[in-house]
Structures are given as C-alpha cells and as structure tokens.
Amino acid sequence: MATGYGERRIHGLAIGQLAGKIRLVFRAAVELLERSRMGSAVLAAIRATTHSFGRVLHQLWLEVTGFMFLAIAAMGAMAGVREYGKYQSGHAAGPGRLALAVCFTVSFAWFGVSSFWRVKRKAKSENGL
C-alpha cells in the first residue's frame, strides 16, 4: 500500500529504507572480504574490471553522442541547402530561416566534433602520451 506522497512499500519497508539496508549488508560483506588475502584480491579485481568497463562505456557514450550530433548537423545542412534554394529563387520571405539553418548546423557540428575530440584527449591522457 502506498502511504503519503508516492512512497512505495515492499513488505512493510519503504524503498529508501530497503536500499539503506541493502547498502549496509553490502558494506558488511565487503569488509568481511577485505580481511582475507583472497577476498581483497577478488575485490581488487572487481574494482579494476568495473573501472575498465566504466572507462570504455564512457568512451562509447561520447562516440555515440558525437555521431548523433553529427547526424543531426547533416540534417540541418540539408535543410540549409533547401532554404538556400528557396532564398535564391525568391520564394523565401527573407534570409532568417537560412541563417537559422546555418547556425543550427554549425552548433551541432561543433558539439559532434568536440565529443570526438574529448574521446581522443581522454585516450591520450590515459595512455600517458
């Protein structure tokens, strides 16, 4: 049953309380593992693996967002070409839409390229070059 403003309960515990209890159990298990050589080695391996996966996922995130920004910039460029054709033929009321398409394309292209630059810069700093 829900009590109050959207508070959800699972077996009598609020979700926040349940998360706190799970965190305490997890912390106790980690402390228990750190007491032995084998446990601390396993924890070190888990930490190294998660750090590596996190770094790779962050790089993938930057590359995917960079690609999406460049794809959107390409759509803006196509709209700019279309608006330029209308402007040259005299069917456009003014150069406003053309200027908007150019600004849109340039800004999204900048976001896309800078995202790939961040990937390259992070790779250089991690390799120590």
N, C-alpha and C positions, 0 to 999 in steps of 0.2 A: 504494500500500500504506500502511496505517496503521502508524505507529511510535509506541509509547508510549501515553499516556492520551488517546485520541481525537484525536491530532494527524493532520490530513489533509494529504496531499501532492498537489500538482498539478505534474506534470513535474519532479519532484525537489525542488521548493521547498515548504516549509511555507506554509500560508496566511498566517501572520503575516509571514513573510519576503516573500511576494509582495505583500502590502499595503504593506509598507515600501518596496519597490522602485517600486511604482506611485506612492506618495506622493512619492518622490524625483524621478521623471520628471515628475510633475505640477508640482512646485515649480520644477524647472528650466524647464519650458515657461512658467510664469507669469513667472519672472524674465526670460526672453528677450522675452516680450511687453511687459513693463514698460519696456523700453529704448527703444521707439519711441512716438511720439505716438499713432499709430493703435492700437497694441496696448494702451497704457494707457487710451485712450478706450473700447476694447472691454471691457477688464476692469472699468472703472468702470461701464459699462452693465450688465454681467453682475452685478456686486455690487449695484447699485441694484435690478435686477429680482428677484434672489433675496431681497433684504431685503424688498421689497414682497410677494412671494409668501409668504414666511415669516410676515409680519405677518398677511396675510389668512388663511393656513392656521391660525394660532394663534387668530384670532378665530372661525373656523369650528369649531375644536376646542372652544372654550369654549361656543359656542352649542349644538353637538350634545350635549355632556355635560350642559349645563344642561337641555336638553329631555328627555334621558333621565332625569335625576334627577327632573324634574317629573312625567314619565310614571310612574315608579316610585312617587312620592309619591301620585299619583292611585290607583294600585292599592292602596297602603296605606290610603288614605282609604276605598276601597270595602270593604276588609277590616274597617276600623274600624266602618263603618256596619253591616256584617253582625254583628260581635261585639256592638255596642250593642244590636241587635235581640235577640240571644240573651240578653244580660245582662238586658234589660228583661223578657223573657218568663220568665226564671227557669231557662233551660236551660244557662246557663253556671255553672261551678263558682265563679267569682269574677271580680273586675274585672281580673285580671292580664293576660289577653290583650287586653282593650280598652285598657288603659294602654300595653301594648307596641305596639299598632297606632297609637295616638296619637303616641307618641314616635318611632316609625319614620316616620310621615307628616311630622311636624314637622321632623325632621332632614333627610330627603331633600328636602322643600320648601325648607328653608334652603339646602342645597347647590345646588339648581337656581336659586333666585333670586340667590344670591351669584355664581354663574357668569355670569349675565346682567349683574349689576352690574359685574363685572370687565370685561366687554366694553365697557360704556358708559364706565367710568372710563378704560380704555385709549384709547378713541376720543377722549375729551375731552383727554387729555394729549398725544396725537399731533397734534391739531388746534391746540393751544396756547390752548385756551379756559380 
